[in-house]
Amino acid sequence: MNGFETITLLGGYILMFSLIFACISDCWPFSPLAKTLLTAPIELTTGLHRIATSDLPWKTKYYSSMILTAFGGFCIMFQTKSVVKNRLSMIPYITAKCLNAAVLFLLLVLSDVI
């Protein structure tokens, strides 16, 4: 029963954040590029799909997808918090996710320069 509750909870977060993503995307008063890049971190799968189907140049799609995958998205952070409960402090976890994305960004920029 615990496994069923966990799967339902995780699926519920995916659904909730996908709905938030859709609402923000439809009501956002900015350009499609801004919508894509600013809403993608909300939910990883939906964000990656939005980046892949956007009119962005190939290199921008690649960089954005890599950085988003390294960051993970806010939905994954909430899912992690719900599963590990009090066994993990969220501030170091979020900081690590942001540092992971920043280091990847630097590596991508450096690989482009070299």
C-alpha positions in Angstrom: 0.0 0.0 0.0 2.9 2.4 0.7 4.2 1.9 -2.8 0.8 2.7 -4.3 0.6 5.9 -2.2 4.1 6.9 -3.3 3.3 6.4 -7.0 0.0 8.2 -6.7 1.8 11.1 -4.9 4.5 11.4 -7.5 2.0 11.2 -10.4 -0.1 13.8 -8.7 2.9 16.2 -8.6 3.6 15.6 -12.3 -0.1 16.3 -13.1 -0.2 19.4 -10.9 3.0 20.9 -12.3 2.0 20.1 -15.9 -1.3 22.0 -15.3 0.6 25.0 -13.7 3.0 24.9 -16.7 0.0 25.0 -19.2 -1.7 27.8 -17.3 1.4 30.0 -17.2 2.2 29.2 -20.8 -1.2 30.2 -22.0 -1.5 33.3 -19.9 2.1 34.6 -20.3 2.1 37.9 -22.1 5.7 37.5 -23.5 7.2 36.1 -26.6 7.2 32.3 -27.3 10.9 32.2 -26.7 10.5 33.7 -23.2 7.6 31.4 -22.5 9.6 28.4 -23.5 12.8 29.2 -21.5 11.1 30.6 -18.4 8.4 27.9 -18.0 10.5 24.8 -18.9 12.0 24.4 -15.4 8.5 24.0 -13.9 8.2 20.4 -15.0 11.0 18.5 -16.7 9.2 16.3 -19.2 6.8 19.0 -20.4 9.7 21.6 -20.4 11.9 19.3 -22.5 9.1 18.7 -24.9 8.4 22.4 -25.2 12.1 23.1 -25.9 12.2 20.3 -28.5 9.2 21.5 -30.4 10.2 25.2 -30.3 11.6 27.3 -33.1 14.9 27.8 -31.3 18.1 27.1 -33.1 19.5 23.6 -32.6 22.4 24.7 -30.4 20.0 26.7 -28.1 17.7 23.6 -27.8 20.7 21.5 -27.0 22.1 23.8 -24.3 18.7 24.4 -22.8 17.8 20.8 -22.7 21.1 19.8 -21.1 20.9 22.6 -18.4 17.2 21.8 -17.7 18.1 18.1 -17.3 20.9 18.9 -14.9 18.6 21.2 -12.9 15.8 18.8 -12.8 12.9 21.2 -12.5 10.7 22.3 -9.6 8.4 19.3 -9.9 11.2 16.9 -9.2 12.2 18.9 -6.2 8.7 18.6 -4.8 8.6 14.9 -5.6 11.9 14.4 -3.8 10.7 16.3 -0.8 7.5 14.2 -0.6 9.4 10.9 -0.7 12.3 11.6 1.6 10.3 13.7 4.0 12.6 15.0 6.8 15.6 12.9 5.9 16.9 15.5 3.5 17.3 19.2 4.0 15.9 21.0 0.9 18.2 24.0 1.0 21.4 22.0 0.3 19.5 19.9 -2.2 18.3 22.9 -4.2 21.7 24.6 -4.0 23.3 21.4 -5.4 20.8 21.3 -8.2 21.5 24.9 -9.1 25.3 24.4 -8.9 24.9 21.3 -11.1 23.2 23.3 -13.8 25.7 26.2 -13.4 28.7 23.9 -13.8 27.1 22.3 -16.8 26.5 25.7 -18.3 30.1 26.7 -17.8 31.3 23.4 -19.3 29.1 23.9 -22.4 30.4 27.5 -22.8 34.0 26.4 -22.4 33.5 23.5 -24.9 32.1 26.0 -27.4 35.1 28.3 -27.0 37.7 25.6 -27.3 
